[in-house]
Amino acid sequence: MRKKLSCLLLSGALALSLAACAPAEEEPSPSLLPSAPPPESSVQVLATPEPTLSPEPTVPPDFGADLPDRDYQPWQVGYMEFLAALLQAEQDTREVETAYAGLAVDERGVCCFDAGEKLRMTQVMAMGSECYSLHDVDRDGVPELFVKYGDCEAAFTYQCYAWRDGQVVCIGEFYGGHSSLYAHPDKSTVLRNYGQMGCAAMYEYPMEGGVLTEEREMFSEEDVREYTPIEEIVPGARYMEYYYTPGGSRDNSFFTGRTPYALGSALVLPICDYYDGPAATGHSTETARRAILAALNGEREVYGASGDHFNGDVGPGTWEEYIQMAEGRPNTQVTARVAAYTWVDMNGDSQEECLLKMETEGVREGAVAWTGETILVLSEQGGTVYAYYFGHYFQSTFCEDGTILDDYGKTCRLSFWKGQCYEYAVPDTSAPAVKWADGSPAG
């Protein structure tokens, strides 16, 4: 039965369901209850002692408040809660075993290292999460969650989680450096494509008995200038898109000059959108245009959110404050202006967003002046104007149907909801490019 997310995220129940470091206290059986002594007895009856629980990692109290108003399957709620608690644990200052205890059950079937030593699940998680992917390996309608941990190619490790009997269970683990994941077109298996310095290989991890089995090599080559295309190794293999675990909330203080606004928020939109596609953020282009123009004129606040998960997540403020924060560097004099704009529906909900092409100029501590170009997507949602910052889209082609064609020929579309944004791959629609208008938009 599907349940409203809002009903599932009651603050008390949420903290206990997510991150309890010890099992829930059970009602003692009648045989274990202390019996009352007879009236003439002088024996003192002691109350049954309550177990001492370790401090528990908690989920952000506002988790779920900014999610699309939809019905969610239990696995969706479970994965969203898991990612939120995971990021909280990564900021926890306690020992590893305590910080990560209770986040998931360990039923791995795969060893991470060739030596055969299986690290405790918490040790891998403590390396820090990078991104995650969703893929229904066993084709039962509920996708598995693949989280990539580590801080460099040499350390990257994947853990595969499944939703079983109302809890998140780790069912596999394998090396992830210099690799990308693919879904097999016919088999219940995960493919890992590896390539580094002229050497390449394709591995598979079949799911058997509810867990991923040991690594099996399908293909390898050495001393090559060009790797064999994936479609020649496994025809029909599909690239598994990945999404950063933090929703644009990395410590970007070097770029903005101030502490990140929402450090620790989990990017859960891909899980929200798994069945239903991008959430509708509005229904009136006229209302959206009025609100966006008012924000650009300084008549209302704009909420700066990251689109590319690198910088730009600066929260609410005036338009003038935002463009300096989104582009600014310490000890740098920066000026920014709107070079061009257009109106286009970016997420398919029939309400248009405003695309701004921004030009920036700056001088850092008397050095040679530099110039740059970025893209902003302005979206009105419930009366608030959100500005999604993209530092890498300035050479991409925006199309009239909201799709984006990048320099590598990849076509994508955006999904966004309030403080979160991500891009996902879509087939090329061959839609014509938008027509940019010079200067700033006017009413």
C-alpha positions, 0 to 999 in steps of 0.5 A, a space after each residue: 500500500 502506498 503511503 504519503 511521505 508526510 505521514 512517514 516522516 514524523 520526527 520521532 518515528 523518523 529518527 528511530 527508524 533511520 539511525 538507531 544505534 541499538 535495537 528497539 527496546 522490547 516488552 519483557 516477557 511475563 516470566 522475566 518481570 520481577 514478582 512482588 514479595 509477600 507483605 511480610 518480606 523485607 526484600 527490596 524490589 528493584 525496578 527493571 533497569 532500562 538499557 542504556 542507548 548510545 547517542 544516535 545520528 539524527 536525520 535533518 529535522 526538515 527532511 521531507 518538507 521540501 519534497 514533491 507532494 506524491 505517494 511513495 512506495 516504502 522502498 522510496 522512503 527507505 532509500 531517501 531516509 538512508 541517504 539523508 542519514 548517510 550524509 549526517 553520519 559523514 558529518 558525525 564526529 564520533 567513531 566510525 562504528 557508532 556514527 554509521 551503526 544501524 543505517 543498513 543490514 550487512 548481507 554482502 556476498 562480495 569481497 572488496 579486495 583481491 586479498 579476500 578480506 571483507 571490510 566491515 560495512 561501516 569502514 567502507 562507508 566512512 570513506 565518504 559517499 560520492 554518488 549513487 545509481 538506481 537499477 532493478 537488477 533482479 527485475 522485481 519492480 524495486 531497484 537496487 541502490 548503488 552507492 559509490 564511496 571513496 575520495 579518489 580513483 584508487 579508493 572508490 568502492 561500490 556498495 549495493 543496497 536492496 529494500 528487504 522486509 522493511 529495511 535497507 540491506 547491503 547485498 554486495 560490494 566491489 571495486 569502483 576505481 576507473 570504472 562505470 556501471 552498466 545494466 545488462 539487457 537480458 541478465 540479472 547482473 551488474 556490469 562494471 567497465 574498467 579502463 586505465 592507461 591502455 588497459 580495459 576490462 568488463 566484469 559482471 556481478 550476477 545476482 543469485 540468492 538475493 546477493 551479488 556474487 563474486 566478480 566474473 571477468 567477461 573481457 579484457 585487453 591491454 596496451 590499446 590506444 582505443 578501448 573496445 566499445 561497450 556495445 561490441 562487448 555486451 550489445 544492448 548494455 545501458 549506462 547507469 546514470 549516477 547522481 551526487 549524494 549531496 544536493 549541491 551542498 558541498 563546502 564551496 566557501 572557497 568560491 562563495 566566501 561564506 559557509 554553505 547554506 545547506 550542507 548535508 542535504 541529500 539529493 533524493 529527486 532521482 528516487 522521487 522521480 523513479 516512477 512518475 518522472 519530473 515533478 510539476 513545479 507550477 502551472 502558470 507561465 504568467 505567474 512565473 514570469 511576474 515573480 521572476 521579473 520582480 526578483 531580477 528587479 530587486 523587488 523580491 528574494 531569489 533562492 540560489 541553488 546549485 544545478 551542477 553540484 559544485 558551487 552556487 548553493 547560497 540560499 535566499 537573498 537579493 538578486 545583486 547579492 546572489 550574482 556576486 555569491 554565485 560567481 565570486 572568489 575571495 579577494 576578487 573584484 567581480 562584475 556580472 551581467 545578463 548577456 542574453 535570456 529566453 523563456 522555455 519549459 525545462 521540466 515538461 510541466 507546461 510552466 516556463 522557466 527563464 534561462 539567463 546567459 551570464 557574462 562575468 569579469 573579474 580581477 584577482 589581487 591585481 592579476 590579469 583580468 578574466 572573463 567567464 560565462 555561466 547559465 542560470 535557470 530561474 524557476 518560480 515555485 509556490 511564490 519563491 524564485 529559485 536560481 539553479 547555477 550551471 558553470 558548465 552549460 555555457 557551451 551547450 545547446 538549449 532546445 525549445 522542448 527543454 532538452 540540452 545537448 552538451 559538447 559530447 553529444 549527450 542529450 539530457 533534461 533537468 528535474 528540479 524541486 526547490 533546493 534540489 536539481 539534477 540532470 538525466 539522460 534522454 534520447 535526442 529529440 532533434 528539437 530546434 535550438 532556442 532563440 536567445 534575446 540579447 540583454 535582460 528580460 523585461 516585463 
